[in-house]
Structure formats: C-alpha cells, structure tokens
Amino acid sequence: MSDFRWQGDELDLDAYLRRIGLDGAGGAAPDLGTLRAVMAGHVASIPFENVEVLLGRPVLLDVPALERKLVRQPRGGYCYEHNLLLAAALDRLGFEVTGLGARVRMGADKINPTTHMLLRVDLGGEPWHVDVGFGGEALLEPLPLAAGAEVTQGAWTFSVTDEGDSVRVLRGLHADGWFPLYAYTLEPRHRPDYEVWNHYISTHPRSPFTSRLVVQQPGREQRLALVGDTLTTIEPGGEVTKRTVAPEELPGVLGDFGLAFDAADTAALIRHAAARRAADTAESR
C-alpha cells in the first residue's frame, strides 16, 4: 500500500539498491525474502553516524537530501535518516510501511522521551519489526512484531517482551543476560513527529549526539563503535576491546567505517576531536 508520507517516488531506487549491494533488485516482489535482503544490505552498507550534528549543520529528512547524503556521498546518519530512507525504498518496492516511535532504554529504568524511530512492515497480515537505525545494537533482519518473539541474527539474539499497557520492549542478549534496548507501542507515527524529534536530538544540549562523535556499525559477527575518541570492538561472547583514537588518526578510522569526507569536514572533525581531548584532560586534573 503506497503511503505519500514516505516520498518513495522521489527516491532513485536503483542507486539505493546499488548502495546496499542489491543492484538490479528493483523488480523484486514485496515479500519476506526481499525485506530481509534489503534490511540486511542496508545495515551492512550504511553506518550510523552523527557528523552533521557535531559540525553544527541541520539534519535534513526529505528524501532527496537523504539520498544525496546516505546513498551518493557516501555517508551515514542516525535513526530518522536511516529509517526514512528505508521507508521510502520499501514504499517504492510495494511494501506496506507504518512508522512507530520508541523510548530508548539501553539498560536504564528511567523513562526517557520518545525519540527513536522504527518501522512496522505488514506482510500478508503479519506485522514485522524493522529498524536499521539503532546503531551498534541494531537488528540485522526483520523481527516478528509479536510479544514473545525471539530470533538469532548472525551471532546476536534479540527478543520482544510485553510489559502491559500496549508497551513492548526490544531486548538484546548480552553475556550477563537480557538487556532492554528500547520500549515502543504500535501507535502510528508520522513525518511531523520525526521532524520534531530530530530537532530535539540534533540541538538539545542533553542529547547524546550534540557533544561527541558517534559512529557505529553492527556486523553479523562483530560490532564496532567509535564514541568520542574511544574505538570499541564487541564480540558475541562479550569480549570487548577498546583503544583511544588520536585526532590525527580520525580520517583513517572513519574510512574504515566506509565514510568519506571532504578536506574541510575532515579538518573540522580533527579540530573538534583535539578540542574535546584537551577539555577532557583539563577536567581530569
């Protein structure tokens, strides 16, 4: 069912499919196999990152802007950029897509505002949980949108639990047990909701994305995350390796994530990293 909110007709679908390693799949049937392939390709090909926010530029959510940035540059983005781009592509492929919203938990008990975007995709009357924008702990494939669902994707296991009052919680299995990632309901959300949340997340001083660099890539066998100047590798068994990235190393590390920046942005990122390191050093004295 086509939904004008997703602006699918404004997307160069062939370019998007090439970007995620599915060149020539534009005529694929809107079935579970196609949904799995598109979601897996997207997660593997387009990293999570907040560079626009860090450099003080607005995060644009219209499809032409998303295509320029995530498909053609190539760059990544955060949840609204990823999932709005995916929604446009799925719309073009003939899927029935509904936007949802979630409160991020990441193991905490406190109630956070609803700021995360995810998608519901209905196939033959069965709803699926789809989300390519949750950074290092993102789903790799669709998950049945039903309480009690549990799946293993690559080396990672996810489940959905019902907390009552129509609240469901997506959890990831860590070495020490189940870890709540975010809580959501099935209330449909719309583009204006995401525009408002995007403004908050990209400008509020308490947002996790306004003061430090965040770049993440979930893999089937390993997760990588650069947060501030700390590069972390997470293995399925819970093994964690960390190292500090010097400002001058930043271009190479970002390149390892598949991100390319022009000279001006590269210089700005190095300056930001150096200034943050100096501030952190001063605070620790």
N, C-alpha and C positions, 0 to 999 in steps of 0.2 A: 504494500500500500504506500503510495507516494505521499510525502509529507513536506509541504513547502518550507517548513522551518529549517530543514537540513540543507537547502540550497544545492541539492545534488546536481542540478542542471548546470551549475556554474563550475563544476569540477572537471578537470581534464582527467578522466578516469584512467585512460591508458598510461598517462605519466605517473599517476599514483600507483598503479599496479606494477609498473616497471620499478618504481622506487622500493617496493616491498618484495621484489623478486618473483612477481607473478605476471610477467609480460605475456600478453595475449590472452589473458583470462577474462576479458571484458564481457564475453558472451556466456559466462558460467551461470548455471542455474542457481537461483537463490535457495540453496539447501544447506544442510548442516555441514557437509563436506566443504562447500565454498566458504561458509562462515568461519570454519576452523582454519582454513588455509589463509584467508585474508587477515584474521586476527593474529595468527602465529607469525605471518610475514611482517605485519606492521610492528609487532613488539620486537622482533629480531632486528629490524632495519632502522627504526626511528627512535633515538634515545630521548629520555626525559631530561629537560634542562630549563633553567630559568635565566638565561643570559640577558634577554631583553629587559627583564625587571631589574637586574643588577646594574645595567648600563643606563637606567632611567628612561627607557623608551616604553611607549604604550604597547600592551599585548593586544593585537588585533585578532578578532574572531570571525570575520567574514571569510567565506571560503576562498576567494581569490588571494587574500593575504595568507591564509593557512597554506595554500598550495605553493605560493612563492617561497615561503619560509621552510616548511617541512618537507616539501617534495623536490623543489628545484635548487635550493641553495647548496648543499643540503644542511638542514638544521634539525633541531628537535623542539620540544615545547613541554608545557605541563598539561594537566588533565583536560582543561577545556579545549586546548588546541588539538591534542591527540584525539579525543573522543568526538569533537565536532567534525574533524576531518574524516574520521572513520564513519560517522553517521552519514555524511554526505556521500561517501563511496558506497556504503551499504544501500542507501536510498537509490542510487543510480543502478545498482545491481538487482533491485527489486525486493529488498527486504523490508519488513515492517519494523520500524525502529521507534522506540519511545525513550525519551530522556528521563533520568532519575537523578536524585541527589543523595549525598551521604554525609554523615558526621564522622570525621576521621578520629580513630581511637589510638592506634599504634600502642596498644597495651595499657592505656590510661583509663581510669574510671570516670574522669570528669566529663561533663557534657560540653562538647565543642559545637560551634555553629555549623550549620550545613553549608559546606563549601566545596565538596568534591563531586565531580560529575562522573556518572557511569551510564550505561545503556541497557535497555531491555530490548531483546530481539525475539519476536514471536515467529515460530516455525510450525505450521500445521497445528496450531492451537497450543503448542508447548512453549513456554517462555524460557529464554536463556539470558543469563547474566554475562554481559560483555563489558570489558573495561581494559583499554590499552594505555591508560594514563595514570597509573598508580606507582610509577617509578620502579624502584628496585624490587618491590614485592608484588608487582602486577601479575594478574593472571596471564597465562600464556595462550590459553584457548578458552572457548566459551564454557561456562559452568551452568548446569541446570538451575534455573531460578526457583528453587524449592527448598524449604527448610528440611534439614537432614541430608542434603546433597553433600557428597564427599568425593573428590577426584584427585588423582595424582597426575601432574603435568610435568613431564621431564622428571627432574629429581625432587620436585616440590609438591606438597599436598595441601589442598585447600578444602574448607567445608563451610556450610552455611547453617547457622542455628537460628531458631525463633525465640525472641525474647518477650513475646507478647506485645499487645498494643500495636500490632502490624509492623513491628520492628524486626528486621533480620540483620544478622551480623556475619560478615565475611571474616573467616579466620585462616591463618596460615599455620602450618605445623612446624614449630621450632624444635630444637634439640631438647628443650625442657618442657614441651607441651604446646597446647593450642594458644595462639597469640591473636587477639582481636585486632583486625586491621581497620575496619570501618563498619558503621551501622547505617542502614538505609530502610526506606519504605518504598512502596510501589506507587506513591503519588507521582503522577506525570509532572515533569519539569519542562520549561520552555526556554527558548533562546534568551529572552529578557532576564530570566533567573541567572543564567550563566554570565551574562554581561555584568550584572550587579556583583555576583561572587568574584568574578575576575577583577573588577575594580578594587574590591576589598583585598584580595590576595596579593595583588600587584602593587598596592600602595600603602597598606596599613603597616605601621612600624612593628607590630607584633606578629606579622605574617612570617612564616618560616622562610619565605623566598625573597625578602627585601634587603637582607643584610649580608647574605653569604651565598657563594656559588653552590648550586646543587646540580649534579649531573649523575644520572643513574641508568643502568642497563640491565634488565633481568635476562638471564640466559637459561637454557634448559638444564645446564649442569653447574652453573656458577652465576653469582650476582656481583656486579661491580657498582661502586658508588663513590663519587667524589663530592664530599661535603666540606665546604671551606677549603682547607689545604690538606685534608686527610683522604687518601685513597684507600678504600676498603674492598677487600675481596671476601665473599662469603661462600663457603662450600656447603653442600647439602647436609653433611654430618654436624654442622655447627662450627666448623673451624673458621676462624676469622683472622685475616692478615691485614695489617694496616701499615701505611707508610706516609710520611709527610712529603708533600709536593712543594718544591721551591717555586717561587713566582716564575723564574725563567724556564722551568720545566712545563709550565702550564700548556703552551701550544701543542707540545708533543703528546701530553696526556689527553687533551681534548681530541686530538686527531685519532688517538686510539679508540675513542668512543664514536668515531665517524663524523665528527663535527669539523666544519671548515669555516674560518672567519677571515675577513679582510684585515689588512695591516692595521687600520685604525682601531677596529674592535679588539684585535689581539693585543695591541699596546694598552688599550684601556683596561682589559682584563688583567694584564700583568701589573699595571699600576694599582688596581683595586686589591689584588692579592697581596702586593707588597705593603700597602697601607693597612690592610687588615692584620697582617702579621705583625707590623710594628705596634698597632693598637693592642693586640693580644699580649705582646711581650711587655708593653708598658703596664697593662692591668695586672700581670702576674708578679710584678715586682713589689 
